[in-house]
Amino acid sequence: MKSYGKYLILGAAVVLSAWLLAKAYTYKYHAQETIVVTGLGETEFVSDLIVWNGVIAAESQNVEAGYARLEQSKRKVCDYLLAKGIPAEAVVFQFVNVDKQFESVYTANGNWAGQRFTGYRLTQGFTIESKEVEAVENVSRDISSLIAQGVSIEARHPDYYYTQLDDVKLSLIEKASADARERAQKIAANAGAKIGRVASARMGVFQITGANTNEEFSAGGSFNTASRQKKARITMRVEYRIR
């Protein structure tokens, strides 16, 4: 009787193990009834907005004279820009900064003896934001003309933007999704199957780089402002059911 019970328990264990193994294979089979692909969407476009920043400066022994020189330089900048086709409303001047200037004083034997006040330096930044990209770009390359007029000016490289970026992003999502579907269809066809509904979809980061450059992509997304010609890129990771 005891032997019979032992064999009964052993048989039940075998049946249970077989059932669990079958469930495991069934789960594995169902888990593999999907295809995961990554689609790519790319496009190139030209910036339609330019932002250029500069600073004009003037130095003087007193603030009043320095401010008068700064105002004179400001008028020259405005007149120059207007002559180049850039309207006054496109130029925004910031507040005036006033800094005291000092020079170090040394004794005859070379020891530092303190500082001596030499005057004031006044600076005023300005920003040009315009859709006249070509005009502003040309001005940014030719600031030597203003220097020749006695204007103390410093300027940086322009930044380039695109005002329809949301439309570009939506278009790339469509392209990347279509590319992912085409890839999935080819993989399924080679396996003698067809794709079904989307099980999941995840969008990659939005990358904007300069066109024809070797810029590296960033994990958080790139946003190039240095190049007028740009390339936008986005990926879509899509999981399809197969049937």
Salt bridges, closest charged atoms under 4 A:
GLU33 OE1 - HIS30 ND1 3.23
GLU42 OE2 - ARG233 NE 3.58
GLU59 OE2 - ARG121 NE 3.49
GLU103 OE2 - ARG116 NH2 2.20
GLU134 OE1 - ARG228 NH1 2.91
GLU137 OE1 - ARG141 NH2 3.67
GLU137 OE1 - ARG228 NH1 3.08
GLU154 OE2 - ARG121 NH2 3.86
ASP159 OD1 - ARG156 NH2 3.26
ASP179 OD2 - ARG183 NE 2.82
GLU182 OE2 - LYS186 NZ 3.59
